[in-house]
């Protein structure tokens, strides 16, 4: 849904209420972990620290959706649980207008005891894009390195996203960079 003004809390609440019953806009679940014809695959991994404490801070940052605290992107509700079935509204401000995009957490990844923690979420039919995105923090016990990875499989869905596909790809790249920087800041304490 595209808007010329920032969405009001009432608009976001109504959007989320409708989004709970919407289906995913793609299949199969797990799309971001494999190559699929017709979907662009993008990935960015950055080091965010060293050691178990940095891993814990990274996990907590993911849990509070700090990787969406970008100024031009936000997620509502801001403390949504990272459990399969959770629905969120991703609000994006771009080129003088706003969009509300529905997503559902479709799976979780690993666990703190496995040195890998994260989730995958998929786009609902109310999203401008079609696809799935993985957000995860990993800890290599051998080297001590803690990393954040964002991996997406996507293709445009809404007419405006299709018409402005080169711009859409630039916004996706900006989101990956900004998300990585935000998570690194949050994990640094």
Secondary structure, DSSP 8 states (H G I E B T S, - for coil): -EESS---HHHHHHHHHHHTT--BSSSSTTGGGS--TT-EEEEEEEEEEEHHHHHHHHHHHHHTTGGG-SSSEEEESTT---STT-EEEEEEEETTEEEEEEEEEEEEEEEGGGTEEEEEEEEBTTSSEEEEEEEEEEE-TTT-EEEEEEEEEEEE-SHHHHHTHHHHHHHHHHHHHHHHHHHHHHHT-
